[in-house]
Amino acid sequence: MKTKLVVVDTETGGLRADRHALLSIAVVDSESGEAYHALIRPSADWLVEAGALEVNGLTMDFLRDAGRSEAVVLAEFVAWMEARRGFMVAGCNVAFDIGFLEAT
């Protein structure tokens, strides 16, 4: 039996989901090859560490220009995930990514 995977990756403003901002979401459906990716526009209450930006290569200016509102991105992401059933979530550090998605 082939396992259907949804591979997830996030970029964040630090390591703590209870404190740091979610900057980017990317997911790919292993069965269909369909993908969803979005950048999130920063809000005034975000906590983003300079070191995190060095690691992920994003800048606040780029996110302000290319990002979309957190509410819109999360609604699209949830709809994308709900359109898929019977999958296992996979990724490099899935607990980290899911922690940020749940906190956001």
Secondary structure, DSSP 8 states (H G I E B T S, - for coil): ----EEEEEEEESSS-TTTS-EEEEEEEETTT--EEEEEB---TT----HHHHHHH---HHHHHHH-B-HHHHHHHHHHHHHT--S-EEE-SSHHHHHHHHHH-
